[in-house]
Amino acid sequence: MDRLDEFRTIIRTILIDYARDPFAVGELQCEQVIDRDADRYLLLVVGRDHEGRHVDFPLIHIDVIDGKLWVQNDGTEYGVAQELIDAGVPEDRIVLGFLPPDMRPQPEGAAA
């Protein structure tokens, strides 16, 4: 398995782990949306909140673009980028796409 396939497996594992955790309020559940052709990975929260309103939003959205993992949305408390790092993905392969380019952390030694 090459590194990119390993990273894809890590992403899917993280999504599965989050999907298992039940919500404390409302009738909410997580749905994994995995598009292998487009290399797009989402975890959607769907259902009804504690007031009965319909809920449908991405908790996690990661795209694989040019060999890097682009975190497009991160609604987790711990941080999905940190989870990727904890699972063995090098920091220089992770892009925080939800931040403006001038605010993204630069890998060690990168030109300013």
CNS distance restraints for C-alpha pairs under 8 A (distance, minus, plus):
assign (resid   1 and name CA) (resid   5 and name CA) 6.05 0.50 0.50
assign (resid   1 and name CA) (resid   6 and name CA) 6.50 0.50 0.50
assign (resid   2 and name CA) (resid   6 and name CA) 6.35 0.50 0.50
assign (resid   3 and name CA) (resid   7 and name CA) 6.18 0.50 0.50
assign (resid   4 and name CA) (resid   8 and name CA) 6.24 0.50 0.50
assign (resid   4 and name CA) (resid  67 and name CA) 6.77 0.50 0.50
assign (resid   5 and name CA) (resid   9 and name CA) 6.28 0.50 0.50
assign (resid   6 and name CA) (resid  10 and name CA) 6.31 0.50 0.50
assign (resid   7 and name CA) (resid  11 and name CA) 6.24 0.50 0.50
assign (resid   7 and name CA) (resid  89 and name CA) 6.65 0.50 0.50
assign (resid   8 and name CA) (resid  12 and name CA) 6.29 0.50 0.50
assign (resid   9 and name CA) (resid  13 and name CA) 6.13 0.50 0.50
assign (resid  10 and name CA) (resid  14 and name CA) 6.23 0.50 0.50
assign (resid  10 and name CA) (resid  84 and name CA) 7.13 0.50 0.50
assign (resid  10 and name CA) (resid  87 and name CA) 6.89 0.50 0.50
assign (resid  11 and name CA) (resid  15 and name CA) 6.30 0.50 0.50
assign (resid  11 and name CA) (resid  41 and name CA) 7.55 0.50 0.50
assign (resid  11 and name CA) (resid  62 and name CA) 7.98 0.50 0.50
assign (resid  11 and name CA) (resid  84 and name CA) 7.37 0.50 0.50
assign (resid  12 and name CA) (resid  16 and name CA) 6.13 0.50 0.50
assign (resid  12 and name CA) (resid  41 and name CA) 7.65 0.50 0.50
assign (resid  13 and name CA) (resid  17 and name CA) 6.15 0.50 0.50
assign (resid  14 and name CA) (resid  18 and name CA) 6.33 0.50 0.50
assign (resid  14 and name CA) (resid  83 and name CA) 7.73 0.50 0.50
assign (resid  15 and name CA) (resid  19 and name CA) 6.09 0.50 0.50
assign (resid  15 and name CA) (resid  32 and name CA) 6.65 0.50 0.50
assign (resid  15 and name CA) (resid  42 and name CA) 7.67 0.50 0.50
assign (resid  15 and name CA) (resid  43 and name CA) 6.24 0.50 0.50
assign (resid  15 and name CA) (resid  60 and name CA) 7.90 0.50 0.50
assign (resid  16 and name CA) (resid  20 and name CA) 6.39 0.50 0.50
assign (resid  16 and name CA) (resid  32 and name CA) 7.47 0.50 0.50
assign (resid  17 and name CA) (resid  21 and name CA) 7.01 0.50 0.50
assign (resid  18 and name CA) (resid  30 and name CA) 7.63 0.50 0.50
assign (resid  19 and name CA) (resid  29 and name CA) 7.34 0.50 0.50
assign (resid  19 and name CA) (resid  30 and name CA) 4.97 0.50 0.50
assign (resid  19 and name CA) (resid  31 and name CA) 6.65 0.50 0.50
assign (resid  19 and name CA) (resid  32 and name CA) 7.29 0.50 0.50
assign (resid  19 and name CA) (resid  43 and name CA) 7.53 0.50 0.50
assign (resid  20 and name CA) (resid  30 and name CA) 7.92 0.50 0.50
assign (resid  22 and name CA) (resid  28 and name CA) 7.84 0.50 0.50
assign (resid  22 and name CA) (resid  29 and name CA) 6.97 0.50 0.50
assign (resid  23 and name CA) (resid  27 and name CA) 7.64 0.50 0.50
assign (resid  23 and name CA) (resid  28 and name CA) 6.20 0.50 0.50
assign (resid  23 and name CA) (resid  29 and name CA) 7.08 0.50 0.50
assign (resid  25 and name CA) (resid  49 and name CA) 6.80 0.50 0.50
assign (resid  25 and name CA) (resid  50 and name CA) 5.65 0.50 0.50
assign (resid  26 and name CA) (resid  47 and name CA) 7.89 0.50 0.50
assign (resid  26 and name CA) (resid  48 and name CA) 5.79 0.50 0.50
assign (resid  26 and name CA) (resid  49 and name CA) 4.26 0.50 0.50
assign (resid  26 and name CA) (resid  50 and name CA) 4.00 0.50 0.50
assign (resid  26 and name CA) (resid  51 and name CA) 7.43 0.50 0.50
assign (resid  26 and name CA) (resid  52 and name CA) 7.42 0.50 0.50
assign (resid  27 and name CA) (resid  47 and name CA) 5.63 0.50 0.50
assign (resid  27 and name CA) (resid  48 and name CA) 5.07 0.50 0.50
assign (resid  27 and name CA) (resid  49 and name CA) 6.10 0.50 0.50
assign (resid  27 and name CA) (resid  50 and name CA) 7.27 0.50 0.50
assign (resid  28 and name CA) (resid  45 and name CA) 6.54 0.50 0.50
assign (resid  28 and name CA) (resid  46 and name CA) 5.59 0.50 0.50
assign (resid  28 and name CA) (resid  47 and name CA) 4.49 0.50 0.50
assign (resid  28 and name CA) (resid  48 and name CA) 5.81 0.50 0.50
assign (resid  28 and name CA) (resid  49 and name CA) 6.62 0.50 0.50
assign (resid  28 and name CA) (resid  55 and name CA) 7.76 0.50 0.50
assign (resid  29 and name CA) (resid  45 and name CA) 5.68 0.50 0.50
assign (resid  29 and name CA) (resid  46 and name CA) 5.59 0.50 0.50
assign (resid  29 and name CA) (resid  47 and name CA) 6.32 0.50 0.50
assign (resid  30 and name CA) (resid  43 and name CA) 6.28 0.50 0.50
assign (resid  30 and name CA) (resid  44 and name CA) 5.41 0.50 0.50
assign (resid  30 and name CA) (resid  45 and name CA) 4.57 0.50 0.50
assign (resid  30 and name CA) (resid  46 and name CA) 6.29 0.50 0.50
assign (resid  31 and name CA) (resid  43 and name CA) 5.61 0.50 0.50
assign (resid  31 and name CA) (resid  44 and name CA) 5.10 0.50 0.50
assign (resid  31 and name CA) (resid  45 and name CA) 6.45 0.50 0.50
assign (resid  31 and name CA) (resid  46 and name CA) 7.35 0.50 0.50
assign (resid  32 and name CA) (resid  41 and name CA) 7.53 0.50 0.50
assign (resid  32 and name CA) (resid  42 and name CA) 5.83 0.50 0.50
assign (resid  32 and name CA) (resid  43 and name CA) 4.65 0.50 0.50
assign (resid  32 and name CA) (resid  44 and name CA) 6.39 0.50 0.50
assign (resid  33 and name CA) (resid  40 and name CA) 7.99 0.50 0.50
assign (resid  33 and name CA) (resid  41 and name CA) 5.93 0.50 0.50
assign (resid  33 and name CA) (resid  42 and name CA) 4.98 0.50 0.50
assign (resid  33 and name CA) (resid  43 and name CA) 6.16 0.50 0.50
assign (resid  33 and name CA) (resid  44 and name CA) 7.40 0.50 0.50
assign (resid  34 and name CA) (resid  39 and name CA) 7.69 0.50 0.50
assign (resid  34 and name CA) (resid  40 and name CA) 6.01 0.50 0.50
assign (resid  34 and name CA) (resid  41 and name CA) 4.71 0.50 0.50
assign (resid  34 and name CA) (resid  42 and name CA) 6.37 0.50 0.50
assign (resid  35 and name CA) (resid  39 and name CA) 5.72 0.50 0.50
assign (resid  35 and name CA) (resid  40 and name CA) 5.12 0.50 0.50
assign (resid  35 and name CA) (resid  41 and name CA) 6.40 0.50 0.50
assign (resid  36 and name CA) (resid  40 and name CA) 6.57 0.50 0.50
assign (resid  39 and name CA) (resid  63 and name CA) 5.78 0.50 0.50
assign (resid  39 and name CA) (resid  64 and name CA) 5.29 0.50 0.50
assign (resid  39 and name CA) (resid  65 and name CA) 7.67 0.50 0.50
assign (resid  40 and name CA) (resid  61 and name CA) 7.49 0.50 0.50
assign (resid  40 and name CA) (resid  62 and name CA) 6.07 0.50 0.50
assign (resid  40 and name CA) (resid  63 and name CA) 4.53 0.50 0.50
assign (resid  40 and name CA) (resid  64 and name CA) 6.56 0.50 0.50
assign (resid  41 and name CA) (resid  60 and name CA) 7.87 0.50 0.50
assign (resid  41 and name CA) (resid  61 and name CA) 5.74 0.50 0.50
assign (resid  41 and name CA) (resid  62 and name CA) 5.16 0.50 0.50
assign (resid  41 and name CA) (resid  63 and name CA) 6.16 0.50 0.50
assign (resid  42 and name CA) (resid  58 and name CA) 6.65 0.50 0.50
assign (resid  42 and name CA) (resid  59 and name CA) 7.54 0.50 0.50
assign (resid  42 and name CA) (resid  60 and name CA) 5.45 0.50 0.50
assign (resid  42 and name CA) (resid  61 and name CA) 4.42 0.50 0.50
assign (resid  42 and name CA) (resid  62 and name CA) 6.42 0.50 0.50
assign (resid  43 and name CA) (resid  58 and name CA) 5.77 0.50 0.50
assign (resid  43 and name CA) (resid  59 and name CA) 5.56 0.50 0.50
assign (resid  43 and name CA) (resid  60 and name CA) 5.05 0.50 0.50
assign (resid  43 and name CA) (resid  61 and name CA) 6.57 0.50 0.50
assign (resid  44 and name CA) (resid  56 and name CA) 6.74 0.50 0.50
assign (resid  44 and name CA) (resid  57 and name CA) 5.53 0.50 0.50
assign (resid  44 and name CA) (resid  58 and name CA) 4.33 0.50 0.50
assign (resid  44 and name CA) (resid  59 and name CA) 5.66 0.50 0.50
assign (resid  44 and name CA) (resid  60 and name CA) 7.18 0.50 0.50
assign (resid  45 and name CA) (resid  55 and name CA) 6.95 0.50 0.50
assign (resid  45 and name CA) (resid  56 and name CA) 5.51 0.50 0.50
assign (resid  45 and name CA) (resid  57 and name CA) 5.40 0.50 0.50
assign (resid  45 and name CA) (resid  58 and name CA) 6.14 0.50 0.50
assign (resid  45 and name CA) (resid  59 and name CA) 6.39 0.50 0.50
assign (resid  46 and name CA) (resid  54 and name CA) 7.56 0.50 0.50
assign (resid  46 and name CA) (resid  55 and name CA) 5.18 0.50 0.50
assign (resid  46 and name CA) (resid  56 and name CA) 4.45 0.50 0.50
assign (resid  46 and name CA) (resid  57 and name CA) 6.82 0.50 0.50
assign (resid  47 and name CA) (resid  54 and name CA) 5.83 0.50 0.50
assign (resid  47 and name CA) (resid  55 and name CA) 5.29 0.50 0.50
assign (resid  47 and name CA) (resid  56 and name CA) 6.84 0.50 0.50
assign (resid  48 and name CA) (resid  52 and name CA) 5.10 0.50 0.50
assign (resid  48 and name CA) (resid  53 and name CA) 5.22 0.50 0.50
assign (resid  48 and name CA) (resid  54 and name CA) 4.64 0.50 0.50
assign (resid  48 and name CA) (resid  55 and name CA) 5.55 0.50 0.50
assign (resid  49 and name CA) (resid  53 and name CA) 5.46 0.50 0.50
assign (resid  49 and name CA) (resid  54 and name CA) 6.61 0.50 0.50
assign (resid  49 and name CA) (resid  55 and name CA) 6.47 0.50 0.50
assign (resid  58 and name CA) (resid  73 and name CA) 7.23 0.50 0.50
assign (resid  58 and name CA) (resid  75 and name CA) 7.70 0.50 0.50
assign (resid  59 and name CA) (resid  73 and name CA) 6.89 0.50 0.50
assign (resid  59 and name CA) (resid  74 and name CA) 5.99 0.50 0.50
assign (resid  59 and name CA) (resid  75 and name CA) 4.74 0.50 0.50
assign (resid  59 and name CA) (resid  76 and name CA) 6.75 0.50 0.50
assign (resid  60 and name CA) (resid  71 and name CA) 7.80 0.50 0.50
assign (resid  60 and name CA) (resid  72 and name CA) 7.68 0.50 0.50
assign (resid  60 and name CA) (resid  73 and name CA) 5.32 0.50 0.50
assign (resid  60 and name CA) (resid  74 and name CA) 4.89 0.50 0.50
assign (resid  60 and name CA) (resid  75 and name CA) 6.17 0.50 0.50
assign (resid  60 and name CA) (resid  76 and name CA) 7.43 0.50 0.50
assign (resid  60 and name CA) (resid  80 and name CA) 7.59 0.50 0.50
assign (resid  61 and name CA) (resid  71 and name CA) 6.09 0.50 0.50
assign (resid  61 and name CA) (resid  72 and name CA) 5.27 0.50 0.50
assign (resid  61 and name CA) (resid  73 and name CA) 4.89 0.50 0.50
assign (resid  61 and name CA) (resid  74 and name CA) 6.74 0.50 0.50
assign (resid  62 and name CA) (resid  69 and name CA) 6.47 0.50 0.50
assign (resid  62 and name CA) (resid  70 and name CA) 5.42 0.50 0.50
assign (resid  62 and name CA) (resid  71 and name CA) 4.56 0.50 0.50
assign (resid  62 and name CA) (resid  72 and name CA) 5.60 0.50 0.50
assign (resid  62 and name CA) (resid  73 and name CA) 7.11 0.50 0.50
assign (resid  63 and name CA) (resid  69 and name CA) 5.89 0.50 0.50
assign (resid  63 and name CA) (resid  70 and name CA) 5.06 0.50 0.50
assign (resid  63 and name CA) (resid  71 and name CA) 6.67 0.50 0.50
assign (resid  63 and name CA) (resid  72 and name CA) 7.12 0.50 0.50
assign (resid  64 and name CA) (resid  68 and name CA) 5.57 0.50 0.50
assign (resid  64 and name CA) (resid  69 and name CA) 4.74 0.50 0.50
assign (resid  64 and name CA) (resid  70 and name CA) 6.04 0.50 0.50
assign (resid  65 and name CA) (resid  69 and name CA) 6.52 0.50 0.50
assign (resid  65 and name CA) (resid  70 and name CA) 6.79 0.50 0.50
assign (resid  67 and name CA) (resid  93 and name CA) 7.31 0.50 0.50
assign (resid  68 and name CA) (resid  93 and name CA) 4.74 0.50 0.50
assign (resid  68 and name CA) (resid  94 and name CA) 5.79 0.50 0.50
assign (resid  68 and name CA) (resid  95 and name CA) 6.90 0.50 0.50
assign (resid  69 and name CA) (resid  93 and name CA) 6.03 0.50 0.50
assign (resid  69 and name CA) (resid  94 and name CA) 4.81 0.50 0.50
assign (resid  69 and name CA) (resid  95 and name CA) 6.06 0.50 0.50
assign (resid  70 and name CA) (resid  94 and name CA) 5.99 0.50 0.50
assign (resid  70 and name CA) (resid  95 and name CA) 4.70 0.50 0.50
assign (resid  70 and name CA) (resid  96 and name CA) 5.98 0.50 0.50
assign (resid  70 and name CA) (resid  97 and name CA) 5.53 0.50 0.50
assign (resid  71 and name CA) (resid  80 and name CA) 7.84 0.50 0.50
assign (resid  71 and name CA) (resid  81 and name CA) 7.03 0.50 0.50
assign (resid  71 and name CA) (resid  94 and name CA) 7.24 0.50 0.50
assign (resid  71 and name CA) (resid  95 and name CA) 6.10 0.50 0.50
assign (resid  71 and name CA) (resid  96 and name CA) 5.05 0.50 0.50
assign (resid  71 and name CA) (resid  97 and name CA) 5.35 0.50 0.50
assign (resid  71 and name CA) (resid  98 and name CA) 6.76 0.50 0.50
assign (resid  72 and name CA) (resid  96 and name CA) 6.64 0.50 0.50
assign (resid  72 and name CA) (resid  97 and name CA) 4.72 0.50 0.50
assign (resid  72 and name CA) (resid  98 and name CA) 4.91 0.50 0.50
assign (resid  73 and name CA) (resid  97 and name CA) 7.58 0.50 0.50
assign (resid  73 and name CA) (resid  98 and name CA) 5.87 0.50 0.50
assign (resid  74 and name CA) (resid  79 and name CA) 6.64 0.50 0.50
assign (resid  74 and name CA) (resid  80 and name CA) 6.34 0.50 0.50
assign (resid  75 and name CA) (resid  79 and name CA) 7.67 0.50 0.50
assign (resid  76 and name CA) (resid  80 and name CA) 6.59 0.50 0.50
assign (resid  78 and name CA) (resid  82 and name CA) 7.24 0.50 0.50
assign (resid  78 and name CA) (resid  83 and name CA) 7.66 0.50 0.50
assign (resid  79 and name CA) (resid  83 and name CA) 6.47 0.50 0.50
assign (resid  80 and name CA) (resid  84 and name CA) 6.18 0.50 0.50
assign (resid  81 and name CA) (resid  85 and name CA) 6.31 0.50 0.50
assign (resid  81 and name CA) (resid  94 and name CA) 7.04 0.50 0.50
assign (resid  81 and name CA) (resid  96 and name CA) 7.78 0.50 0.50
assign (resid  82 and name CA) (resid  86 and name CA) 6.02 0.50 0.50
assign (resid  83 and name CA) (resid  87 and name CA) 6.13 0.50 0.50
assign (resid  84 and name CA) (resid  88 and name CA) 6.51 0.50 0.50
assign (resid  84 and name CA) (resid  89 and name CA) 5.45 0.50 0.50
assign (resid  85 and name CA) (resid  89 and name CA) 4.76 0.50 0.50
assign (resid  85 and name CA) (resid  90 and name CA) 6.04 0.50 0.50
assign (resid  85 and name CA) (resid  91 and name CA) 6.30 0.50 0.50
assign (resid  89 and name CA) (resid  93 and name CA) 6.86 0.50 0.50
assign (resid  89 and name CA) (resid  94 and name CA) 7.69 0.50 0.50
assign (resid  90 and name CA) (resid  94 and name CA) 7.22 0.50 0.50
assign (resid  91 and name CA) (resid 107 and name CA) 7.08 0.50 0.50
assign (resid  92 and name CA) (resid 107 and name CA) 5.65 0.50 0.50
assign (resid  95 and name CA) (resid 104 and name CA) 7.55 0.50 0.50
assign (resid  96 and name CA) (resid 104 and name CA) 6.27 0.50 0.50
assign (resid  96 and name CA) (resid 105 and name CA) 7.99 0.50 0.50
assign (resid  97 and name CA) (resid 101 and name CA) 7.82 0.50 0.50
assign (resid  99 and name CA) (resid 103 and name CA) 6.11 0.50 0.50
assign (resid  99 and name CA) (resid 104 and name CA) 5.96 0.50 0.50
assign (resid 100 and name CA) (resid 104 and name CA) 6.59 0.50 0.50
assign (resid 106 and name CA) (resid 110 and name CA) 6.09 0.50 0.50
